[in-house]
Amino acid sequence: MILLLLSSFAISQSHINWSFAPKIVICKNESQTKHEIVNKAKKYWQARGYSLGDITEKKCDKEIYSYGEIRFAGERSLDTNSYFGLTNRGYANGNVVSGYIQLANQDANNLELVTHELGHALGVQHNDIKSDLMYEYHMYENTDGF
Ligand SMILES: [Zn+2]
């Protein structure tokens, strides 16, 4: 209950949200993240009230943002010495309309990391709860497949 309240407070405070359910796209030519890992991350957020569309895998072009899609785009321009993962969002009229997730290849199937970054793509910000997946300095154990 407390977690839920804090979580929704953080979301309403930040005023960033999708106004429709984003599709999830795994860019097959760049991302090493597996469909089943993304599906588990999707279920995590669905269980917390977020709407998400189907997961598809396709070859992506070099375009960063694609309207209506959260893309798993591989490492691309990610500084893998500094980051495990990085998420950018695109906005229109105050809503999130696209997401762009880069994950270091070595961490591409770390479920906690995939779930954390998918949370950012949905508009979820960091929080101060050390045990929470959205804590800024969350330690990513190798949880491939929890
Ligand atoms: Zn983060």
Backbone and ligand atoms as CSV (ligand in chain L), in Angstrom:
chain,resi,resn,atom,element,x,y,z
A,1,MET,N,N,0.828,-1.202,0.000
A,1,MET,CA,C,0.000,0.000,0.000
A,1,MET,C,C,0.865,1.256,0.000
A,2,ILE,N,N,1.811,1.289,0.896
A,2,ILE,CA,C,2.699,2.453,0.971
A,2,ILE,C,C,3.503,2.606,-0.324
A,3,LEU,N,N,4.010,1.502,-0.795
A,3,LEU,CA,C,4.771,1.538,-2.044
A,3,LEU,C,C,3.921,2.071,-3.191
A,4,LEU,N,N,2.681,1.601,-3.218
A,4,LEU,CA,C,1.770,2.017,-4.282
A,4,LEU,C,C,1.525,3.525,-4.227
A,5,LEU,N,N,1.302,4.044,-3.030
A,5,LEU,CA,C,1.052,5.478,-2.874
A,5,LEU,C,C,2.266,6.300,-3.295
A,6,LEU,N,N,3.423,5.884,-2.849
A,6,LEU,CA,C,4.644,6.611,-3.204
A,6,LEU,C,C,4.859,6.574,-4.708
A,7,SER,N,N,4.594,5.410,-5.246
A,7,SER,CA,C,4.789,5.233,-6.668
A,7,SER,C,C,3.856,6.134,-7.481
A,8,SER,N,N,2.581,6.174,-7.117
A,8,SER,CA,C,1.666,7.005,-7.897
A,8,SER,C,C,1.924,8.490,-7.635
A,9,PHE,N,N,2.386,8.807,-6.431
A,9,PHE,CA,C,2.738,10.199,-6.145
A,9,PHE,C,C,3.879,10.653,-7.062
A,10,ALA,N,N,4.881,9.824,-7.169
A,10,ALA,CA,C,6.025,10.160,-8.026
A,10,ALA,C,C,5.573,10.377,-9.466
A,11,ILE,N,N,4.630,9.564,-9.901
A,11,ILE,CA,C,4.166,9.668,-11.286
A,11,ILE,C,C,3.355,10.947,-11.497
A,12,SER,N,N,2.412,11.217,-10.548
A,12,SER,CA,C,1.579,12.408,-10.747
A,12,SER,C,C,2.411,13.684,-10.599
A,13,GLN,N,N,3.452,13.597,-9.770
A,13,GLN,CA,C,4.320,14.748,-9.569
A,13,GLN,C,C,5.098,15.101,-10.840
A,14,SER,N,N,5.462,14.071,-11.575
A,14,SER,CA,C,6.319,14.293,-12.733
A,14,SER,C,C,5.524,14.658,-13.985
A,15,HIS,N,N,4.204,14.375,-13.990
A,15,HIS,CA,C,3.347,14.724,-15.122
A,15,HIS,C,C,3.850,14.174,-16.444
A,16,ILE,N,N,4.397,13.016,-16.415
A,16,ILE,CA,C,4.746,12.413,-17.697
A,16,ILE,C,C,4.058,11.069,-17.812
A,17,ASN,N,N,3.393,10.903,-18.910
A,17,ASN,CA,C,2.593,9.708,-19.105
A,17,ASN,C,C,2.299,9.494,-20.584
A,18,TRP,N,N,1.925,8.268,-20.877
A,18,TRP,CA,C,1.399,7.964,-22.205
A,18,TRP,C,C,-0.114,8.156,-22.146
A,19,SER,N,N,-0.711,8.610,-23.241
A,19,SER,CA,C,-2.168,8.712,-23.268
A,19,SER,C,C,-2.776,7.510,-23.999
A,20,PHE,N,N,-1.921,6.595,-24.468
A,20,PHE,CA,C,-2.408,5.366,-25.119
A,20,PHE,C,C,-1.354,4.294,-24.848
A,21,ALA,N,N,-1.699,3.052,-25.155
A,21,ALA,CA,C,-0.769,1.952,-24.888
A,21,ALA,C,C,0.311,1.867,-25.971
A,22,PRO,N,N,1.574,2.023,-25.577
A,22,PRO,CA,C,2.636,1.932,-26.584
A,22,PRO,C,C,2.868,0.492,-27.049
A,23,LYS,N,N,3.252,0.368,-28.301
A,23,LYS,CA,C,3.724,-0.926,-28.802
A,23,LYS,C,C,5.181,-1.076,-28.361
A,24,ILE,N,N,5.593,-2.295,-28.188
A,24,ILE,CA,C,6.990,-2.547,-27.849
A,24,ILE,C,C,7.654,-3.204,-29.051
A,25,VAL,N,N,8.788,-2.645,-29.456
A,25,VAL,CA,C,9.511,-3.178,-30.617
A,25,VAL,C,C,10.931,-3.536,-30.203
A,26,ILE,N,N,11.314,-4.762,-30.457
A,26,ILE,CA,C,12.709,-5.169,-30.268
A,26,ILE,C,C,13.380,-5.071,-31.637
A,27,CYS,N,N,14.365,-4.194,-31.720
A,27,CYS,CA,C,15.062,-3.998,-33.004
A,27,CYS,C,C,16.036,-5.158,-33.217
A,28,LYS,N,N,15.578,-6.113,-33.997
A,28,LYS,CA,C,16.288,-7.383,-34.135
A,28,LYS,C,C,17.697,-7.239,-34.689
A,29,ASN,N,N,17.904,-6.216,-35.491
A,29,ASN,CA,C,19.219,-6.041,-36.113
A,29,ASN,C,C,20.231,-5.402,-35.151
A,30,GLU,N,N,19.763,-4.907,-34.008
A,30,GLU,CA,C,20.660,-4.202,-33.091
A,30,GLU,C,C,20.593,-4.704,-31.655
A,31,SER,N,N,19.411,-5.064,-31.212
A,31,SER,CA,C,19.229,-5.431,-29.813
A,31,SER,C,C,19.408,-6.926,-29.608
A,32,GLN,N,N,20.046,-7.270,-28.505
A,32,GLN,CA,C,20.207,-8.682,-28.155
A,32,GLN,C,C,19.193,-9.120,-27.099
A,33,THR,N,N,18.317,-8.204,-26.716
A,33,THR,CA,C,17.327,-8.511,-25.682
A,33,THR,C,C,16.301,-9.504,-26.228
A,34,LYS,N,N,16.024,-10.514,-25.419
A,34,LYS,CA,C,15.111,-11.580,-25.849
A,34,LYS,C,C,13.659,-11.213,-25.582
A,35,HIS,N,N,12.816,-11.717,-26.465
A,35,HIS,CA,C,11.376,-11.485,-26.381
A,35,HIS,C,C,10.829,-11.866,-25.003
A,36,GLU,N,N,11.246,-13.013,-24.479
A,36,GLU,CA,C,10.660,-13.471,-23.198
A,36,GLU,C,C,11.075,-12.586,-22.028
A,37,ILE,N,N,12.248,-11.961,-22.117
A,37,ILE,CA,C,12.681,-11.042,-21.057
A,37,ILE,C,C,11.822,-9.770,-21.107
A,38,VAL,N,N,11.634,-9.259,-22.305
A,38,VAL,CA,C,10.792,-8.066,-22.462
A,38,VAL,C,C,9.361,-8.367,-22.012
A,39,ASN,N,N,8.909,-9.575,-22.299
A,39,ASN,CA,C,7.551,-9.953,-21.910
A,39,ASN,C,C,7.391,-9.982,-20.389
A,40,LYS,N,N,8.426,-10.441,-19.685
A,40,LYS,CA,C,8.373,-10.434,-18.213
A,40,LYS,C,C,8.371,-9.005,-17.680
A,41,ALA,N,N,9.174,-8.142,-18.283
A,41,ALA,CA,C,9.200,-6.729,-17.878
A,41,ALA,C,C,7.841,-6.084,-18.153
A,42,LYS,N,N,7.256,-6.426,-19.285
A,42,LYS,CA,C,5.922,-5.903,-19.634
A,42,LYS,C,C,4.899,-6.313,-18.575
A,43,LYS,N,N,4.946,-7.575,-18.156
A,43,LYS,CA,C,3.994,-8.067,-17.163
A,43,LYS,C,C,4.177,-7.364,-15.813
A,44,TYR,N,N,5.432,-7.056,-15.480
A,44,TYR,CA,C,5.719,-6.336,-14.233
A,44,TYR,C,C,4.952,-5.007,-14.224
A,45,TRP,N,N,5.045,-4.264,-15.318
A,45,TRP,CA,C,4.409,-2.946,-15.354
A,45,TRP,C,C,2.901,-3.041,-15.545
A,46,GLN,N,N,2.456,-4.053,-16.263
A,46,GLN,CA,C,1.003,-4.253,-16.407
A,46,GLN,C,C,0.363,-4.537,-15.047
A,47,ALA,N,N,1.091,-5.297,-14.226
A,47,ALA,CA,C,0.574,-5.622,-12.893
A,47,ALA,C,C,0.484,-4.371,-12.023
A,48,ARG,N,N,1.173,-3.311,-12.428
A,48,ARG,CA,C,1.141,-2.042,-11.693
A,48,ARG,C,C,0.271,-0.999,-12.388
A,49,GLY,N,N,-0.542,-1.450,-13.323
A,49,GLY,CA,C,-1.551,-0.584,-13.908
A,49,GLY,C,C,-1.195,0.089,-15.218
A,50,TYR,N,N,-0.057,-0.237,-15.774
A,50,TYR,CA,C,0.345,0.379,-17.042
A,50,TYR,C,C,-0.174,-0.439,-18.220
A,51,SER,N,N,-0.604,0.256,-19.256
A,51,SER,CA,C,-1.086,-0.416,-20.468
A,51,SER,C,C,0.033,-0.498,-21.487
A,52,LEU,N,N,0.231,-1.681,-22.007
A,52,LEU,CA,C,1.273,-1.887,-23.018
A,52,LEU,C,C,0.718,-2.761,-24.132
A,53,GLY,N,N,1.090,-2.435,-25.354
A,53,GLY,CA,C,0.634,-3.209,-26.507
A,53,GLY,C,C,1.518,-4.414,-26.763
A,54,ASP,N,N,1.354,-4.972,-27.946
A,54,ASP,CA,C,2.095,-6.188,-28.311
A,54,ASP,C,C,3.593,-5.942,-28.430
A,55,ILE,N,N,4.336,-7.014,-28.262
A,55,ILE,CA,C,5.779,-6.980,-28.479
A,55,ILE,C,C,6.054,-7.558,-29.865
A,56,THR,N,N,6.719,-6.781,-30.693
A,56,THR,CA,C,7.100,-7.311,-32.003
A,56,THR,C,C,8.605,-7.182,-32.180
A,57,GLU,N,N,9.136,-8.011,-33.034
A,57,GLU,CA,C,10.561,-7.950,-33.356
A,57,GLU,C,C,10.678,-7.610,-34.832
A,58,LYS,N,N,11.481,-6.615,-35.119
A,58,LYS,CA,C,11.665,-6.247,-36.531
A,58,LYS,C,C,13.007,-5.549,-36.702
A,59,LYS,N,N,13.430,-5.426,-37.925
A,59,LYS,CA,C,14.639,-4.692,-38.235
A,59,LYS,C,C,14.296,-3.204,-38.154
A,60,CYS,N,N,15.078,-2.442,-37.385
A,60,CYS,CA,C,14.810,-1.009,-37.260
A,60,CYS,C,C,15.798,-0.214,-38.097
A,61,ASP,N,N,15.335,0.925,-38.558
A,61,ASP,CA,C,16.241,1.861,-39.213
A,61,ASP,C,C,16.993,2.649,-38.140
A,62,LYS,N,N,17.753,3.624,-38.521
A,62,LYS,CA,C,18.572,4.373,-37.564
A,62,LYS,C,C,17.823,5.504,-36.870
A,63,GLU,N,N,16.572,5.645,-37.217
A,63,GLU,CA,C,15.739,6.661,-36.590
A,63,GLU,C,C,15.652,6.372,-35.081
A,64,ILE,N,N,15.770,7.393,-34.270
A,64,ILE,CA,C,15.751,7.181,-32.826
A,64,ILE,C,C,14.321,6.968,-32.328
A,65,TYR,N,N,13.447,7.901,-32.662
A,65,TYR,CA,C,12.093,7.851,-32.134
A,65,TYR,C,C,11.108,7.383,-33.193
A,66,SER,N,N,10.179,6.589,-32.762
A,66,SER,CA,C,9.116,6.171,-33.662
A,66,SER,C,C,7.799,6.299,-32.903
A,67,TYR,N,N,6.895,7.107,-33.413
A,67,TYR,CA,C,5.647,7.443,-32.715
A,67,TYR,C,C,4.889,6.186,-32.307
A,68,GLY,N,N,4.511,6.158,-31.051
A,68,GLY,CA,C,3.686,5.054,-30.555
A,68,GLY,C,C,4.462,3.831,-30.141
A,69,GLU,N,N,5.778,3.887,-30.282
A,69,GLU,CA,C,6.596,2.701,-29.995
A,69,GLU,C,C,7.607,2.946,-28.881
A,70,ILE,N,N,7.808,1.903,-28.076
A,70,ILE,CA,C,8.977,1.836,-27.196
A,70,ILE,C,C,9.926,0.856,-27.879
A,71,ARG,N,N,11.083,1.353,-28.250
A,71,ARG,CA,C,12.034,0.526,-28.995
A,71,ARG,C,C,13.205,0.071,-28.134
A,72,PHE,N,N,13.479,-1.199,-28.195
A,72,PHE,CA,C,14.740,-1.712,-27.656
A,72,PHE,C,C,15.728,-1.682,-28.805
A,73,ALA,N,N,16.694,-0.750,-28.707
A,73,ALA,CA,C,17.498,-0.421,-29.885
A,73,ALA,C,C,18.955,-0.857,-29.804
A,74,GLY,N,N,19.307,-1.702,-28.846
A,74,GLY,CA,C,20.717,-2.114,-28.775
A,74,GLY,C,C,21.604,-1.041,-28.179
A,75,GLU,N,N,22.874,-1.148,-28.370
A,75,GLU,CA,C,23.800,-0.184,-27.749
A,75,GLU,C,C,23.820,1.169,-28.448
A,76,ARG,N,N,23.719,1.136,-29.753
A,76,ARG,CA,C,23.808,2.360,-30.575
A,76,ARG,C,C,24.871,3.327,-30.051
A,77,SER,N,N,24.441,4.459,-29.492
A,77,SER,CA,C,25.402,5.481,-29.061
A,77,SER,C,C,25.679,5.432,-27.566
A,78,LEU,N,N,25.285,4.352,-26.909
A,78,LEU,CA,C,25.439,4.247,-25.456
A,78,LEU,C,C,26.912,4.171,-25.062
A,79,ASP,N,N,27.291,4.972,-24.051
A,79,ASP,CA,C,28.642,4.883,-23.487
A,79,ASP,C,C,28.637,3.722,-22.487
A,80,THR,N,N,29.030,2.562,-22.934
A,80,THR,CA,C,28.897,1.357,-22.102
A,80,THR,C,C,29.908,1.311,-20.960
A,81,ASN,N,N,30.870,2.243,-20.946
A,81,ASN,CA,C,31.762,2.345,-19.786
A,81,ASN,C,C,31.054,3.041,-18.622
A,82,SER,N,N,30.062,3.847,-18.940
A,82,SER,CA,C,29.366,4.625,-17.911
A,82,SER,C,C,27.966,4.114,-17.592
A,83,TYR,N,N,27.313,3.479,-18.548
A,83,TYR,CA,C,25.912,3.084,-18.365
A,83,TYR,C,C,25.668,1.629,-18.737
A,84,PHE,N,N,24.767,1.016,-17.975
A,84,PHE,CA,C,24.244,-0.296,-18.374
A,84,PHE,C,C,23.116,-0.098,-19.384
A,85,GLY,N,N,22.357,0.941,-19.118
A,85,GLY,CA,C,21.189,1.185,-19.956
A,85,GLY,C,C,20.807,2.648,-19.911
A,86,LEU,N,N,20.114,3.107,-20.934
A,86,LEU,CA,C,19.706,4.501,-21.022
A,86,LEU,C,C,18.398,4.568,-21.807
A,87,THR,N,N,17.489,5.375,-21.278
A,87,THR,CA,C,16.189,5.505,-21.951
A,87,THR,C,C,15.919,6.962,-22.272
A,88,ASN,N,N,15.511,7.226,-23.486
A,88,ASN,CA,C,15.076,8.550,-23.899
A,88,ASN,C,C,13.591,8.481,-24.245
A,89,ARG,N,N,12.911,9.588,-23.977
A,89,ARG,CA,C,11.495,9.646,-24.328
A,89,ARG,C,C,11.248,10.801,-25.282
A,90,GLY,N,N,10.288,10.607,-26.168
A,90,GLY,CA,C,9.831,11.688,-27.033
A,90,GLY,C,C,8.458,12.140,-26.575
A,91,TYR,N,N,8.182,13.422,-26.701
A,91,TYR,CA,C,6.936,13.999,-26.184
A,91,TYR,C,C,6.143,14.720,-27.277
A,92,ALA,N,N,4.845,14.752,-27.070
A,92,ALA,CA,C,3.972,15.607,-27.878
A,92,ALA,C,C,2.822,16.035,-26.977
A,93,ASN,N,N,2.526,17.313,-26.964
A,93,ASN,CA,C,1.425,17.860,-26.152
A,93,ASN,C,C,1.484,17.414,-24.690
A,94,GLY,N,N,2.679,17.326,-24.154
A,94,GLY,CA,C,2.828,16.995,-22.740
A,94,GLY,C,C,2.746,15.514,-22.412
A,95,ASN,N,N,2.513,14.691,-23.411
A,95,ASN,CA,C,2.486,13.245,-23.182
A,95,ASN,C,C,3.701,12.581,-23.821
A,96,VAL,N,N,4.053,11.427,-23.271
A,96,VAL,CA,C,5.105,10.636,-23.899
A,96,VAL,C,C,4.507,9.950,-25.125
A,97,VAL,N,N,5.203,10.016,-26.235
A,97,VAL,CA,C,4.685,9.369,-27.452
A,97,VAL,C,C,5.690,8.396,-28.082
A,98,SER,N,N,6.900,8.337,-27.497
A,98,SER,CA,C,7.869,7.364,-28.007
A,98,SER,C,C,8.934,7.130,-26.947
A,99,GLY,N,N,9.503,5.955,-27.006
A,99,GLY,CA,C,10.578,5.620,-26.087
A,99,GLY,C,C,11.681,4.902,-26.841
A,100,TYR,N,N,12.884,5.098,-26.342
A,100,TYR,CA,C,14.068,4.610,-27.045
A,100,TYR,C,C,15.024,4.095,-25.981
A,101,ILE,N,N,15.170,2.772,-25.904
A,101,ILE,CA,C,15.952,2.136,-24.844
A,101,ILE,C,C,17.225,1.543,-25.422
A,102,GLN,N,N,18.351,1.965,-24.840
A,102,GLN,CA,C,19.632,1.364,-25.206
A,102,GLN,C,C,20.152,0.561,-24.017
A,103,LEU,N,N,20.580,-0.646,-24.294
A,103,LEU,CA,C,21.148,-1.505,-23.257
A,103,LEU,C,C,22.485,-2.031,-23.737
A,104,ALA,N,N,23.470,-2.020,-22.824
A,104,ALA,CA,C,24.759,-2.623,-23.168
A,104,ALA,C,C,24.538,-4.091,-23.522
A,105,ASN,N,N,25.215,-4.558,-24.529
A,105,ASN,CA,C,25.014,-5.946,-24.979
A,105,ASN,C,C,25.160,-6.939,-23.837
A,106,GLN,N,N,26.143,-6.697,-22.969
A,106,GLN,CA,C,26.404,-7.652,-21.883
A,106,GLN,C,C,25.260,-7.693,-20.865
A,107,ASP,N,N,24.442,-6.641,-20.855
A,107,ASP,CA,C,23.321,-6.562,-19.905
A,107,ASP,C,C,21.965,-6.616,-20.603
A,108,ALA,N,N,21.977,-6.974,-21.858
A,108,ALA,CA,C,20.760,-6.876,-22.677
A,108,ALA,C,C,19.628,-7.774,-22.184
A,109,ASN,N,N,19.977,-8.830,-21.414
A,109,ASN,CA,C,18.937,-9.737,-20.905
A,109,ASN,C,C,18.895,-9.784,-19.391
A,110,ASN,N,N,19.396,-8.733,-18.761
A,110,ASN,CA,C,19.270,-8.590,-17.315
A,110,ASN,C,C,17.850,-8.093,-17.035
A,111,LEU,N,N,17.022,-8.962,-16.499
A,111,LEU,CA,C,15.597,-8.634,-16.362
A,111,LEU,C,C,15.341,-7.390,-15.518
A,112,GLU,N,N,16.099,-7.211,-14.427
A,112,GLU,CA,C,15.893,-6.018,-13.593
A,112,GLU,C,C,16.198,-4.746,-14.375
A,113,LEU,N,N,17.264,-4.801,-15.137
A,113,LEU,CA,C,17.639,-3.626,-15.921
A,113,LEU,C,C,16.615,-3.361,-17.029
A,114,VAL,N,N,16.215,-4.405,-17.725
A,114,VAL,CA,C,15.221,-4.264,-18.789
A,114,VAL,C,C,13.925,-3.676,-18.212
A,115,THR,N,N,13.527,-4.163,-17.027
A,115,THR,CA,C,12.291,-3.694,-16.391
A,115,THR,C,C,12.427,-2.238,-15.957
A,116,HIS,N,N,13.595,-1.888,-15.398
A,116,HIS,CA,C,13.875,-0.510,-14.976
A,116,HIS,C,C,13.772,0.447,-16.171
A,117,GLU,N,N,14.425,0.093,-17.243
A,117,GLU,CA,C,14.424,0.991,-18.408
A,117,GLU,C,C,13.042,1.054,-19.064
A,118,LEU,N,N,12.341,-0.055,-19.084
A,118,LEU,CA,C,10.971,-0.024,-19.621
A,118,LEU,C,C,10.108,0.904,-18.761
A,119,GLY,N,N,10.348,0.907,-17.447
A,119,GLY,CA,C,9.650,1.836,-16.555
A,119,GLY,C,C,9.904,3.283,-16.956
A,120,HIS,N,N,11.156,3.610,-17.230
A,120,HIS,CA,C,11.474,4.981,-17.679
A,120,HIS,C,C,10.737,5.313,-18.983
A,121,ALA,N,N,10.722,4.348,-19.890
A,121,ALA,CA,C,10.047,4.590,-21.178
A,121,ALA,C,C,8.552,4.846,-20.972
A,122,LEU,N,N,7.998,4.253,-19.905
A,122,LEU,CA,C,6.579,4.471,-19.593
A,122,LEU,C,C,6.350,5.794,-18.875
A,123,GLY,N,N,7.439,6.448,-18.447
A,123,GLY,CA,C,7.313,7.732,-17.763
A,123,GLY,C,C,7.605,7.662,-16.275
A,124,VAL,N,N,7.992,6.487,-15.791
A,124,VAL,CA,C,8.270,6.319,-14.359
A,124,VAL,C,C,9.653,6.902,-14.049
A,125,GLN,N,N,9.694,7.705,-12.985
A,125,GLN,CA,C,10.952,8.330,-12.567
A,125,GLN,C,C,11.634,7.493,-11.492
A,126,HIS,N,N,12.833,7.865,-11.147
A,126,HIS,CA,C,13.524,7.229,-10.023
A,126,HIS,C,C,12.797,7.555,-8.724
A,127,ASN,N,N,12.973,6.690,-7.735
A,127,ASN,CA,C,12.437,6.997,-6.411
A,127,ASN,C,C,13.541,6.791,-5.365
A,128,ASP,N,N,13.187,7.031,-4.102
A,128,ASP,CA,C,14.178,6.959,-3.015
A,128,ASP,C,C,14.105,5.653,-2.235
A,129,ILE,N,N,13.388,4.688,-2.756
A,129,ILE,CA,C,13.225,3.415,-2.053
A,129,ILE,C,C,14.333,2.461,-2.494
A,130,LYS,N,N,15.257,2.213,-1.578
A,130,LYS,CA,C,16.457,1.484,-1.971
A,130,LYS,C,C,16.196,0.091,-2.519
A,131,SER,N,N,15.136,-0.527,-2.039
A,131,SER,CA,C,14.849,-1.890,-2.492
A,131,SER,C,C,14.041,-1.912,-3.793
A,132,ASP,N,N,13.614,-0.741,-4.254
A,132,ASP,CA,C,12.739,-0.686,-5.425
A,132,ASP,C,C,13.538,-0.747,-6.717
A,133,LEU,N,N,12.922,-1.315,-7.698
A,133,LEU,CA,C,13.528,-1.424,-9.025
A,133,LEU,C,C,13.819,-0.049,-9.647
A,134,MET,N,N,13.077,0.982,-9.252
A,134,MET,CA,C,13.274,2.308,-9.830
A,134,MET,C,C,14.147,3.217,-8.949
A,135,TYR,N,N,14.801,2.618,-7.979
A,135,TYR,CA,C,15.797,3.385,-7.219
A,135,TYR,C,C,16.951,3.716,-8.160
A,136,GLU,N,N,17.451,4.949,-8.054
A,136,GLU,CA,C,18.432,5.425,-9.037
A,136,GLU,C,C,19.692,4.563,-9.090
A,137,TYR,N,N,20.144,4.155,-7.903
A,137,TYR,CA,C,21.391,3.395,-7.879
A,137,TYR,C,C,21.146,1.921,-7.601
A,138,HIS,N,N,20.006,1.465,-8.116
A,138,HIS,CA,C,19.650,0.052,-7.965
A,138,HIS,C,C,20.792,-0.828,-8.485
A,139,MET,N,N,21.175,-1.812,-7.687
A,139,MET,CA,C,22.236,-2.722,-8.129
A,139,MET,C,C,21.611,-3.823,-8.968
A,140,TYR,N,N,22.104,-3.969,-10.156
A,140,TYR,CA,C,21.523,-4.960,-11.058
A,140,TYR,C,C,22.236,-6.287,-10.932
A,141,GLU,N,N,21.568,-7.158,-10.198
A,141,GLU,CA,C,22.115,-8.505,-10.135
A,141,GLU,C,C,21.730,-9.216,-11.412
A,142,ASN,N,N,22.454,-10.249,-11.709
A,142,ASN,CA,C,22.114,-10.994,-12.902
A,142,ASN,C,C,20.871,-11.832,-12.645
A,143,THR,N,N,19.754,-11.310,-13.064
A,143,THR,CA,C,18.475,-11.943,-12.740
A,143,THR,C,C,17.821,-12.480,-13.990
A,144,ASP,N,N,18.593,-12.810,-14.931
A,144,ASP,CA,C,18.100,-13.356,-16.187
A,144,ASP,C,C,17.012,-14.400,-15.920
A,145,GLY,N,N,15.797,-14.006,-16.108
A,145,GLY,CA,C,14.693,-14.973,-16.024
A,145,GLY,C,C,14.012,-15.118,-14.675
A,146,PHE,N,N,13.924,-14.053,-13.856
A,146,PHE,CA,C,13.170,-14.270,-12.607
A,146,PHE,C,C,11.681,-14.270,-12.879
L,1,ZN,ZN,ZN,17.126,4.792,-14.126
